[in-house]
Amino acid sequence: MTSPAARPASPGRRTLALGVFLPVVVFETGLGAILPVVALTAVDLGADVATAGVVVALLAVGQILGDVPAGAIAARFGDRRAMLGASIAAVVALTAAALAPSVVVLGLSLLALGAINAVFMLARHSYLTETTPVMRRARMLSTLGGLQRVGTFIGPFVGAGVIHLSGLRGVYWLAVGTSVVTAVIVALVPDVDHRRPAGPRVPTWHVLRDHRQVLWTLGLGVLMVGAVRGSRQIVLPLWSEHLGLAPATTSIVFGIAGAVDMLLFYPAGRLMDRRGRLWTAIPSMLVLGAGFVALPFTTGFGSITVVAMVIGLGNGMGAGILMTLGADVAPPTSRAQFLGLWRLCQDAGGAAGPLLVAGGAALGSLAAGIWVVGGVGVASAGVLARWAPRWSVHASGATRRRAREAGLLD
């Protein structure tokens, strides 16, 4: 049990708002603005449709490749310095993308941007984990995840206005600007005096060796949740196209689902803090799974919109759950390295989910691919229910009471 003197200082609301939450919204707005135009930029540079799809995927590939190094960087330089460095590096990568003369340069820029985003995400996750009181942890991390979604949601709308005024490349310059603003905010806001436990830095492979059990068990649930969440970005557009809906109509459906998704992040975090992590984790994955199973039965705009709202509701119910569980089980002496491995499970799942859907479509049944992902969602609820109580004392009210009785909690 941690003594009061050893506990890190808790950041005030102003420090959190200016030092963590505001940079998240600004940074993610820039990234959200470029996401819809990456494929169009690749085509404009001479790529065919298949190559453009590969270029789009490089952003996710870069994030996966950057997850583990991100933990080592944050452990070595500190969370806030890692956030600042990532913001500055993003300016360089986005400038290269804005000026890219070829598809190769664009692809390499996006690959680097994905790795940079991994550092930024890991650093803010680790920072909040270390500085936030444990009984408010879920609220803070679900707010972090919710604001990330807010930025990603409004980014395309801001980007559309920039495209109208200055053309396709203008969106990248918008993202350069948001990265500069992010760096300035992080640099100017005073840091919280939080101290990592004393001792030498632990190599990442030692962390993997020492915590392989939690990564193999609860980490499997994280991978499955990531797969279901990652599939949301592809199933709605693909099924809308299958139904013959116009692209503009598909965008409306997607936007409605995103709006529902953003409504629940703070209530979800509050419920996790009060009742335990499983109170949102299990309902979230069951609702998501049910939405995926129901999607192939839709026949038009009305029905697909209802199901899209169910999917958004399920995803919103679980806002911040993976970051919160990761914070619960991360070892204090190697927190950043462990969270890098944790996020690798999450991001690998996020990349695998769309492949399941695409595999079903390639075999001649898009519906079958969607149903498989729905089944993964239901199964992930079972995995979380089985393993979260073993590794997190905050899994439920019962596990928290037992931990308190054993003297593991104040």
TIROVEX-62474 format. One record per residue (C-alpha): residue number from 1; x negated, y, z. Coordinates in pm, whole numbers, plus 32768, in hexadecimal, padded with zeros to 4 digits. Layout:
residues N
+-----+------+------+------+
| num |    u |    v |    w |
+-----+------+------+------+
| NUM |    X |    Y |    Z |
...
+-----+------+------+------+
***
This chain:
residues 410
+-----+------+------+------+
| num |    u |    v |    w |
+-----+------+------+------+
|   1 | 8000 | 8000 | 8000 |
|   2 | 7F73 | 8152 | 7F9D |
|   3 | 7F29 | 8244 | 80B7 |
|   4 | 7FB6 | 83A5 | 80A1 |
|   5 | 7E5D | 843C | 8083 |
|   6 | 7E0D | 8367 | 7F54 |
|   7 | 7F48 | 83B4 | 7E96 |
|   8 | 7F2B | 84A1 | 7D71 |
|   9 | 7FCA | 85F4 | 7D84 |
|  10 | 8123 | 85FE | 7CEB |
|  11 | 814A | 86FB | 7BD0 |
|  12 | 8254 | 8804 | 7C00 |
|  13 | 8371 | 8830 | 7B0E |
|  14 | 82C8 | 8957 | 7A64 |
|  15 | 8186 | 8893 | 7A2E |
|  16 | 8246 | 876C | 79A4 |
|  17 | 8318 | 8843 | 78BF |
|  18 | 81F5 | 890C | 7834 |
|  19 | 80DA | 8811 | 784B |
|  20 | 8183 | 86D0 | 77D9 |
|  21 | 82E8 | 86F4 | 775F |
|  22 | 82C2 | 882D | 7689 |
|  23 | 818E | 87A5 | 75D1 |
|  24 | 824E | 8663 | 758C |
|  25 | 836F | 871A | 74E5 |
|  26 | 8289 | 87F9 | 741A |
|  27 | 819F | 86E2 | 73AC |
|  28 | 82B6 | 85EE | 7354 |
|  29 | 8372 | 86F9 | 7292 |
|  30 | 8249 | 8716 | 71A9 |
|  31 | 822C | 859E | 7180 |
|  32 | 83A3 | 857E | 714D |
|  33 | 8392 | 8682 | 703B |
|  34 | 8293 | 85C3 | 6F6B |
|  35 | 8327 | 8466 | 6F8D |
|  36 | 8437 | 848F | 6E84 |
|  37 | 8346 | 8524 | 6D83 |
|  38 | 821C | 8437 | 6D99 |
|  39 | 82A2 | 834D | 6C8F |
|  40 | 8304 | 8473 | 6BB2 |
|  41 | 81A6 | 8505 | 6BD4 |
|  42 | 8109 | 83B9 | 6B71 |
|  43 | 81E8 | 83A3 | 6A3E |
|  44 | 8193 | 850A | 69E7 |
|  45 | 8023 | 84A5 | 69EC |
|  46 | 8067 | 838B | 68F4 |
|  47 | 80BC | 8261 | 69D1 |
|  48 | 81C9 | 8169 | 6970 |
|  49 | 82DF | 8110 | 6A63 |
|  50 | 822A | 7FE2 | 6AF6 |
|  51 | 80EB | 80A9 | 6B32 |
|  52 | 81B2 | 81C3 | 6BCD |
|  53 | 8245 | 80C8 | 6CC2 |
|  54 | 80E7 | 8057 | 6D24 |
|  55 | 8080 | 81C2 | 6D5F |
|  56 | 81AC | 81F4 | 6E45 |
|  57 | 814E | 80B9 | 6F06 |
|  58 | 7FEB | 8137 | 6F40 |
|  59 | 806A | 8224 | 704C |
|  60 | 80EA | 80FE | 7118 |
|  61 | 7FB3 | 8031 | 70CC |
|  62 | 7ED9 | 814B | 714B |
|  63 | 7FA1 | 815D | 728B |
|  64 | 7F76 | 7FE8 | 72C8 |
|  65 | 7E00 | 7FFE | 7284 |
|  66 | 7DE5 | 8127 | 736D |
|  67 | 7EA1 | 809C | 749A |
|  68 | 7D82 | 7FE5 | 7543 |
|  69 | 7C76 | 80EE | 74FB |
|  70 | 7D6C | 81F3 | 757A |
|  71 | 7D65 | 8150 | 76D1 |
|  72 | 7BEA | 8157 | 76D8 |
|  73 | 7BE5 | 82C4 | 766C |
|  74 | 7CDE | 832F | 7777 |
|  75 | 7C1F | 826B | 7881 |
|  76 | 7AD5 | 830D | 781F |
|  77 | 7B3D | 8477 | 77EA |
|  78 | 7C7F | 8495 | 78B2 |
|  79 | 7DE7 | 84A5 | 7842 |
|  80 | 7E08 | 861A | 7805 |
|  81 | 7CBB | 8632 | 774D |
|  82 | 7D28 | 850E | 7674 |
|  83 | 7E6D | 85C6 | 7623 |
|  84 | 7DAB | 86FF | 75C9 |
|  85 | 7CB3 | 8642 | 74F2 |
|  86 | 7DCA | 8589 | 7440 |
|  87 | 7E7D | 86CF | 73F2 |
|  88 | 7D42 | 8764 | 735B |
|  89 | 7CFA | 8627 | 7295 |
|  90 | 7E60 | 862E | 7212 |
|  91 | 7E1E | 8787 | 7182 |
|  92 | 7CFC | 86F9 | 70BB |
|  93 | 7DBB | 85C4 | 7042 |
|  94 | 7EF0 | 868C | 6FDF |
|  95 | 7E1D | 878F | 6F28 |
|  96 | 7D7D | 8674 | 6E63 |
|  97 | 7ED9 | 85EE | 6E10 |
|  98 | 7F50 | 8746 | 6DA4 |
|  99 | 7E27 | 876D | 6CBA |
| 100 | 7E17 | 8600 | 6C4B |
| 101 | 7DB8 | 85EA | 6AD9 |
| 102 | 7E01 | 8477 | 6AC0 |
| 103 | 7ECE | 835E | 6B58 |
| 104 | 7D95 | 82CE | 6BFA |
| 105 | 7D4A | 8410 | 6CB8 |
| 106 | 7EB6 | 842E | 6D20 |
| 107 | 7EB8 | 82C7 | 6D9D |
| 108 | 7D76 | 82ED | 6E63 |
| 109 | 7DF9 | 842F | 6EFE |
| 110 | 7F37 | 8382 | 6F6F |
| 111 | 7E75 | 8257 | 6FF3 |
| 112 | 7DA6 | 8345 | 70C6 |
| 113 | 7EDF | 8403 | 7131 |
| 114 | 7F7B | 82C0 | 71AE |
| 115 | 7E4A | 8277 | 7287 |
| 116 | 7E4A | 83DE | 7306 |
| 117 | 7FBA | 83C2 | 735F |
| 118 | 7F6A | 8286 | 7424 |
| 119 | 7E70 | 834A | 74F7 |
| 120 | 7F67 | 8465 | 7532 |
| 121 | 8081 | 8377 | 7595 |
| 122 | 7FA4 | 82A5 | 7677 |
| 123 | 7F11 | 83D3 | 7727 |
| 124 | 805F | 8472 | 7780 |
| 125 | 80E7 | 831C | 77ED |
| 126 | 7FBB | 82E3 | 78CE |
| 127 | 7FC4 | 8447 | 7954 |
| 128 | 812F | 8432 | 79C2 |
| 129 | 80F9 | 82D7 | 7A50 |
| 130 | 7FE1 | 8355 | 7B2E |
| 131 | 8076 | 84A0 | 7B9E |
| 132 | 81E9 | 8454 | 7BC7 |
| 133 | 8278 | 83C7 | 7D0E |
| 134 | 82DC | 8260 | 7CD8 |
| 135 | 8448 | 829A | 7D39 |
| 136 | 8465 | 83A1 | 7C26 |
| 137 | 838F | 82EA | 7B29 |
| 138 | 84A6 | 8269 | 7A49 |
| 139 | 854B | 83BF | 7A32 |
| 140 | 8407 | 8462 | 79C6 |
| 141 | 83AA | 8356 | 78CB |
| 142 | 8507 | 833C | 7838 |
| 143 | 8505 | 84B7 | 7812 |
| 144 | 83B7 | 8498 | 7761 |
| 145 | 8445 | 8394 | 7673 |
| 146 | 8585 | 845B | 7642 |
| 147 | 84CE | 859B | 75EB |
| 148 | 83F6 | 84DC | 74F7 |
| 149 | 8537 | 8472 | 7449 |
| 150 | 85B7 | 85D7 | 7451 |
| 151 | 8480 | 864E | 739D |
| 152 | 8494 | 8539 | 729D |
| 153 | 8606 | 8586 | 7269 |
| 154 | 85E5 | 86FB | 722B |
| 155 | 84A0 | 86E2 | 7166 |
| 156 | 8540 | 867A | 701A |
| 157 | 8639 | 879B | 702E |
| 158 | 8522 | 8897 | 7066 |
| 159 | 845B | 87EF | 6F54 |
| 160 | 857C | 8809 | 6E61 |
| 161 | 857E | 8982 | 6E8D |
| 162 | 8406 | 8994 | 6E57 |
| 163 | 8420 | 88C4 | 6D18 |
| 164 | 852B | 89AE | 6C96 |
| 165 | 8448 | 8ADA | 6CCF |
| 166 | 82EF | 8A55 | 6C78 |
| 167 | 8300 | 88FD | 6BDB |
| 168 | 82A4 | 879E | 6C49 |
| 169 | 8145 | 87E7 | 6CCC |
| 170 | 81CC | 88F9 | 6DAB |
| 171 | 824D | 87F1 | 6E9D |
| 172 | 80EB | 877E | 6EE5 |
| 173 | 8083 | 88E2 | 6F31 |
| 174 | 81AC | 88F6 | 701D |
| 175 | 8124 | 87C3 | 70D1 |
| 176 | 7FCA | 8863 | 70DC |
| 177 | 8069 | 898E | 7186 |
| 178 | 8124 | 88BD | 7286 |
| 179 | 7FE1 | 8801 | 72D7 |
| 180 | 7F29 | 8949 | 730D |
| 181 | 803D | 89C4 | 73F3 |
| 182 | 8031 | 8878 | 74AF |
| 183 | 7EBA | 8897 | 74E4 |
| 184 | 7EDF | 89FC | 7562 |
| 185 | 7FF0 | 899A | 7659 |
| 186 | 7F2A | 8873 | 76E2 |
| 187 | 7DF1 | 8948 | 7702 |
| 188 | 7E9D | 8A68 | 77B6 |
| 189 | 7F79 | 89B1 | 78B0 |
| 190 | 7EBA | 8962 | 79F3 |
| 191 | 7E7C | 87F4 | 7A33 |
| 192 | 7F00 | 873D | 7B64 |
| 193 | 7DFA | 86C9 | 7C5C |
| 194 | 7E22 | 8556 | 7C2B |
| 195 | 7D05 | 846A | 7C76 |
| 196 | 7CD6 | 830C | 7BF4 |
| 197 | 7C68 | 8207 | 7CF3 |
| 198 | 7AF0 | 820F | 7D21 |
| 199 | 7A1A | 810B | 7C76 |
| 200 | 7977 | 80BC | 7B28 |
| 201 | 7A3F | 80BE | 79E7 |
| 202 | 7AC6 | 7F67 | 7991 |
| 203 | 7A8B | 7EE2 | 7830 |
| 204 | 7BCD | 7EAA | 7771 |
| 205 | 7B86 | 7D3B | 7736 |
| 206 | 7B65 | 7D0C | 78AE |
| 207 | 7CBC | 7DA8 | 78D7 |
| 208 | 7D45 | 7CBA | 77CF |
| 209 | 7CA6 | 7B91 | 787E |
| 210 | 7D19 | 7BF1 | 79DC |
| 211 | 7E7F | 7C49 | 7977 |
| 212 | 7EBF | 7B4F | 7863 |
| 213 | 7FDE | 7AB1 | 7923 |
| 214 | 80B3 | 7BEC | 7930 |
| 215 | 805F | 7C3D | 77C4 |
| 216 | 80B8 | 7ADD | 7754 |
| 217 | 8204 | 7AD2 | 7812 |
| 218 | 8297 | 7C2D | 7843 |
| 219 | 81C9 | 7CA4 | 771B |
| 220 | 828B | 7BB0 | 7641 |
| 221 | 83CA | 7C60 | 76A7 |
| 222 | 8329 | 7DAE | 7651 |
| 223 | 82CE | 7D2C | 74F8 |
| 224 | 8433 | 7CB2 | 74C0 |
| 225 | 84CB | 7DFC | 752F |
| 226 | 83DA | 7EB2 | 744A |
| 227 | 8445 | 7DD5 | 7326 |
| 228 | 85B4 | 7E22 | 7359 |
| 229 | 857A | 7F95 | 7382 |
| 230 | 8495 | 7FA5 | 7256 |
| 231 | 859B | 7EFD | 717F |
| 232 | 8695 | 8014 | 71C0 |
| 233 | 85D7 | 80F1 | 70CD |
| 234 | 860E | 8001 | 6FAD |
| 235 | 8752 | 7F41 | 6FE2 |
| 236 | 883E | 806A | 6FD0 |
| 237 | 87AE | 80F8 | 6E8A |
| 238 | 8797 | 7F9F | 6DE8 |
| 239 | 88F7 | 7F37 | 6E46 |
| 240 | 8980 | 8089 | 6DDE |
| 241 | 88DB | 805C | 6C8C |
| 242 | 896B | 7EFB | 6C7B |
| 243 | 8AC6 | 7F8F | 6CAD |
| 244 | 8A88 | 808C | 6B98 |
| 245 | 8A8C | 81C1 | 6C77 |
| 246 | 89E9 | 82FC | 6BF1 |
| 247 | 889A | 8362 | 6C8A |
| 248 | 8937 | 8499 | 6D21 |
| 249 | 8A40 | 83C1 | 6DC9 |
| 250 | 8932 | 82D9 | 6E4D |
| 251 | 8880 | 8404 | 6EE4 |
| 252 | 89C0 | 8469 | 6F95 |
| 253 | 89E9 | 830B | 7026 |
| 254 | 887F | 830B | 7096 |
| 255 | 88A0 | 8465 | 7130 |
| 256 | 89D9 | 8405 | 71F4 |
| 257 | 8927 | 82D3 | 7280 |
| 258 | 87FF | 83AC | 72E2 |
| 259 | 88DE | 84AA | 738D |
| 260 | 8984 | 839B | 7461 |
| 261 | 882C | 830D | 74B0 |
| 262 | 87B4 | 8457 | 7545 |
| 263 | 88DA | 8483 | 7633 |
| 264 | 8875 | 8381 | 7734 |
| 265 | 8702 | 839F | 777D |
| 266 | 8720 | 8456 | 78CC |
| 267 | 8849 | 838C | 7953 |
| 268 | 878F | 824F | 78EF |
| 269 | 865A | 82BB | 79AE |
| 270 | 8724 | 831E | 7AE0 |
| 271 | 87D1 | 81CB | 7AE2 |
| 272 | 8681 | 8119 | 7ACB |
| 273 | 85FD | 81DE | 7BF2 |
| 274 | 8730 | 81A0 | 7CC6 |
| 275 | 878E | 8039 | 7C6E |
| 276 | 865F | 7FA2 | 7BC3 |
| 277 | 85D4 | 7F75 | 7A65 |
| 278 | 86AE | 7E4E | 7A02 |
| 279 | 87ED | 7F18 | 7A30 |
| 280 | 87A2 | 7FC6 | 78E7 |
| 281 | 86B6 | 7ECE | 783E |
| 282 | 87A9 | 7DAC | 7827 |
| 283 | 88E2 | 7E71 | 77BD |
| 284 | 8811 | 7F33 | 76C3 |
| 285 | 8793 | 7DFF | 760F |
| 286 | 88E3 | 7D4D | 7619 |
| 287 | 8992 | 7E7A | 757F |
| 288 | 887F | 7EA2 | 747B |
| 289 | 8892 | 7D31 | 7425 |
| 290 | 8A0C | 7D43 | 7407 |
| 291 | 89EF | 7E71 | 7322 |
| 292 | 8900 | 7DBB | 723A |
| 293 | 89DF | 7C88 | 7231 |
| 294 | 8B0E | 7D61 | 71DE |
| 295 | 8A63 | 7E30 | 70CF |
| 296 | 8A84 | 7D35 | 6FAE |
| 297 | 8BFC | 7D2A | 6FEB |
| 298 | 8C24 | 7E9C | 6F9A |
| 299 | 8CBD | 7EF8 | 6E4C |
| 300 | 8CB5 | 8072 | 6E2C |
| 301 | 8C5D | 81C1 | 6EC2 |
| 302 | 8D4C | 81AE | 6FE8 |
| 303 | 8CEB | 8055 | 7063 |
| 304 | 8B76 | 8082 | 7031 |
| 305 | 8B83 | 81CC | 70ED |
| 306 | 8C29 | 8124 | 7218 |
| 307 | 8B23 | 8012 | 721C |
| 308 | 8A0B | 8110 | 71EF |
| 309 | 8A8E | 81C5 | 7324 |
| 310 | 8A89 | 807C | 73E5 |
| 311 | 891F | 8045 | 737C |
| 312 | 88C9 | 81A9 | 73E3 |
| 313 | 897C | 8175 | 752F |
| 314 | 88BA | 8036 | 7574 |
| 315 | 876E | 80D4 | 7522 |
| 316 | 87BC | 8209 | 75F2 |
| 317 | 881C | 8133 | 771D |
| 318 | 86BA | 80A9 | 7721 |
| 319 | 8605 | 81F6 | 76F8 |
| 320 | 84B4 | 81E5 | 77A4 |
| 321 | 84D9 | 807C | 7817 |
| 322 | 8399 | 7FFC | 7777 |
| 323 | 82C9 | 8121 | 77F3 |
| 324 | 835E | 80F8 | 794E |
| 325 | 831C | 7F83 | 7963 |
| 326 | 81BC | 7FC0 | 78E5 |
| 327 | 8187 | 80C4 | 79F4 |
| 328 | 820F | 7FD1 | 7AFA |
| 329 | 811E | 7EB9 | 7AA6 |
| 330 | 7FE8 | 7F81 | 7A42 |
| 331 | 7EC1 | 7F4A | 7B30 |
| 332 | 7E50 | 8092 | 7BD3 |
| 333 | 7CDD | 8056 | 7B91 |
| 334 | 7D08 | 801B | 7A19 |
| 335 | 7E55 | 80C1 | 79D0 |
| 336 | 7E03 | 8162 | 7883 |
| 337 | 7D5F | 802B | 77F0 |
| 338 | 7E83 | 7F51 | 785D |
| 339 | 7F81 | 8042 | 77CA |
| 340 | 7EC1 | 8037 | 7681 |
| 341 | 7EF4 | 7EBD | 7678 |
| 342 | 805E | 7EEA | 76E3 |
| 343 | 80A2 | 7FDF | 75CB |
| 344 | 7FF9 | 7EF2 | 74D7 |
| 345 | 8106 | 7DF0 | 752B |
| 346 | 8214 | 7EF7 | 74F9 |
| 347 | 818C | 7F7E | 73B0 |
| 348 | 8140 | 7E25 | 7324 |
| 349 | 82AC | 7DCB | 7363 |
| 350 | 8318 | 7F0F | 72BE |
| 351 | 825A | 7EA9 | 7185 |
| 352 | 82D6 | 7D41 | 718C |
| 353 | 8449 | 7D96 | 71A5 |
| 354 | 846E | 7E33 | 704B |
| 355 | 83AA | 7D0D | 6FBB |
| 356 | 84B4 | 7C1F | 7042 |
| 357 | 85C3 | 7CE7 | 6F94 |
| 358 | 84F7 | 7D01 | 6E54 |
| 359 | 84B2 | 7B8C | 6E5F |
| 360 | 8625 | 7B40 | 6E6F |
| 361 | 8665 | 7C2B | 6D4D |
| 362 | 854D | 7B89 | 6C81 |
| 363 | 85EB | 7A34 | 6CBB |
| 364 | 8732 | 7AB6 | 6C2F |
| 365 | 87F2 | 7B0C | 6D6C |
| 366 | 87CC | 7C63 | 6E06 |
| 367 | 88DF | 7C08 | 6EFC |
| 368 | 8819 | 7ADC | 6F76 |
| 369 | 86E8 | 7BB6 | 6FBA |
| 370 | 87BF | 7CAA | 707F |
| 371 | 885C | 7B8F | 7146 |
| 372 | 8704 | 7B05 | 719C |
| 373 | 86A2 | 7C54 | 7230 |
| 374 | 87EB | 7C5E | 72EE |
| 375 | 8796 | 7B09 | 7380 |
| 376 | 863F | 7B8A | 73E6 |
| 377 | 86EE | 7CA7 | 749C |
| 378 | 87C8 | 7BB8 | 7567 |
| 379 | 869F | 7AD4 | 75AD |
| 380 | 85CC | 7BFC | 7622 |
| 381 | 86CF | 7C44 | 7730 |
| 382 | 8694 | 7AE5 | 77B4 |
| 383 | 851A | 7B09 | 77AD |
| 384 | 852B | 7C53 | 7869 |
| 385 | 861A | 7BC1 | 796A |
| 386 | 852F | 7A9A | 799F |
| 387 | 83E1 | 7B4D | 79B9 |
| 388 | 841B | 7CB5 | 7A25 |
| 389 | 8471 | 7C53 | 7B8F |
| 390 | 832E | 7B8C | 7BA6 |
| 391 | 824E | 7CAC | 7B43 |
| 392 | 830A | 7DE8 | 7BAB |
| 393 | 8389 | 7E24 | 7D0A |
| 394 | 8471 | 7F28 | 7C70 |
| 395 | 8520 | 7E32 | 7B87 |
| 396 | 865D | 7E40 | 7C5A |
| 397 | 86DD | 7EAD | 7DAC |
| 398 | 86A5 | 7D4D | 7E32 |
| 399 | 8538 | 7D3A | 7DC9 |
| 400 | 84FD | 7E96 | 7E57 |
| 401 | 8594 | 7E32 | 7FA8 |
| 402 | 84BE | 7CF9 | 7FB8 |
| 403 | 8386 | 7DC5 | 7F6A |
| 404 | 83DC | 7EBF | 807A |
| 405 | 8415 | 7DAA | 8177 |
| 406 | 82C0 | 7D1A | 8118 |
| 407 | 821D | 7E6B | 8155 |
| 408 | 81CE | 7EA9 | 7FE5 |
| 409 | 829F | 7FE6 | 7FD9 |
| 410 | 82CE | 8108 | 80CB |
+-----+------+------+------+
***
